[in-house]
Amino acid sequence: MMTIKQYVRAESLEQAYQLNQVRANRVLGGMLWLNTSKLAVNTAIDLSGLGLDQIEEGEDAFSIGAMVTLRQLELHPGLNAYTQGAMAKSVQDIVGVQFRNMATVGGSLFGRFGFSDVLTMFLALDAQVELYHAGTLSIQEFAQRTPDRDLLVRVVVRKRPGRFVYQSVRNTRTDLPTLTCAVSQVDGAYRLAVGARPMKAVLLTDEEGLLAQGITPESARAFGEYAARTVPTSGNLRGSQAYRTHLVQVLTQRGILELGGDHHGA
Amino acid sequence: MELKLTLNGRAVTAQIEADTLLLDFVRSHGCTSVKRGCETTNCGLCTVLLDGKPVLSCATLAARAAGRTVTTLEGLQEEAADFVGFIADQGADQCGFCNPGFVMNTIALLRENPDPTDDDIRAYLAGNLCRCSGYEGQLRGIRAYLDSRKG
């Protein structure tokens, strides 16, 4: 069980950032994953007093504070209208309502967890991450960076004409996913994010132009096969490598077909 | 450190350690309906309402509840009494250990959605585990309660 010597509710981002430069200190998100660790934390840094618990919808973008909970993502009307419900779908099987009332966007993304539904979804959304020290960078670049002592302040999702589909496979509802798969078409460009491979989510685009002539059963299958060839997978107790690679093909194909208006999938 | 909060409608001030969990805090203040179960945030036994929202007290620092309102089943006896009999009638609470968590989360569900479908109920209570009953009894009990309200 984690132990904590001192608790500080940060009064500014600068204070939180400075405290977080000490190796023995930790920023608290929802504290769900952290609490299962055996860490001996000197100072627990709480960002919950900094007004980062809101989703602000502007004309051009959604600004999602680091302390916004997964339940807020699930219920936000604007975000779910923009994503055609994919945002809610990406989080609704994460444990239970109580858990999602606590788990935060910042905590979910900063850990770059392999099992993360949230990282998979935000990759497909082509989101931007605002870090206190490093500034704004794409979520793809953020996902590839080694975790450091910076602070995730907010995530920005720009509103652009797009369609989004989210799917995951779980051995049982509320379990960690065996595979996560989000597909999108934003400003005409296709993006595929695959997570729980079981490594952290990766992004694939249609570099071979397989969908350039539009979505048909044949082009969706070809893109699914391309994804299965390209996305590295591995095995663990939730599924073998071969099973996961098969899922990459099937979920990608279904997702692309659904983007094209076929809700029955392959 | 000093903690001030409202517990079941009563202002409470207490000295706590920085890593005191809300679960231990409320139990030490007589709220023993709140159970320690999995301690991995999966079972829902430790559910309390924090400013009206259901959360897992086994992963919430008591310090984070400063200035806020915490409600446990001890503070919701009247609201719970409306429907727990329907759950008992179905034999759903066999060993009963999970029951306070189920009741707390059902209260949260019904406040948020007074007329849920069976799928809504299953989805909302997915974070409450029961090792005895297979969940159908709880679902039947809540359904019977909702049907009784419609006359």
Interface residues (C-beta under 8 A of the other chain):
Chain A: M1 M2 T3 I4 K5 Q6 Y7 R9 L28 G30 M31 L32 N35 T36 V41 A44 D46 S48 R71 Q92 D93 V95 G96 V97 Q98 F99 N101 M102 R173 T174
Chain B: M1 A18 D19 E39 T40 T41 N42 G44 T47 L50 K53 P54 V55 L56 C58 A59 T60 L61 A63 R64 A66 N105 A108 L109 A123 Y124 L125 A126 G127 N128
